[in-house]
Amino acid sequence: MKIAIISTSPRANSNTLRFCKFIQHVLEESGQHEVTIIDFVNYDLPFVGTAWVKPDTLTLFQQTLVTAWGDADVVFFASPEYNWTATPQIINAFNTLGGPAFKHLFENKVFAMAGTSNGRGGRQPALDMTTVLNKVISFTNSYSVVSPKIYESHETDKNLDADGLFIGHEVYDRTARAFIDYTLIVAQRWHGVTVDA
């Protein structure tokens, strides 16, 4: 399957990007998936309501995001926890792209949400992204599913190195892999294909 993993932190070399690289490593172990990571470090979507984003005038970052997301069967979104919520960048992206011109981004996808923290956190951004994304799917009259299993990446920098390789507690590795496996099972049922982690 084609899988996009979107790191919604605007910070360079963020903990969220570490977690996204970890997901990529796990998915590539089976050799069955085409995986792309998008990093929001070059994010340049305008604030919703200030300008229209048009498919024929996309910047390089916007084109990369729209192509990877649009081509994917499964999309993982990961957000750091900023003041108990998701990054403004991803909420703005859902709102800015959540219209007729980009309806394909919300059609026939399986979405999975994770929140990251360098301490104990991550639940709220995952839930907030789920709420907004479900609303956009409904508003655009699209047919997609947001997986009910979220992941809270606690103490991300203690469990993953800068390349997303696991270095931490066994419970972290086991539960993160369970989140990925669960998402793939949902995708298998949604898309009617056989997949392995």
Helices and strands as residue ranges (DSSP letters): E 2-7, H 15-28, E 34-39, G 40-42, G 55-57, H 60-71, E 74-80, H 88-97, G 100-106, E 110-116, H 123-139, E 145-146, E 151-153, H 156-159, H 170-191
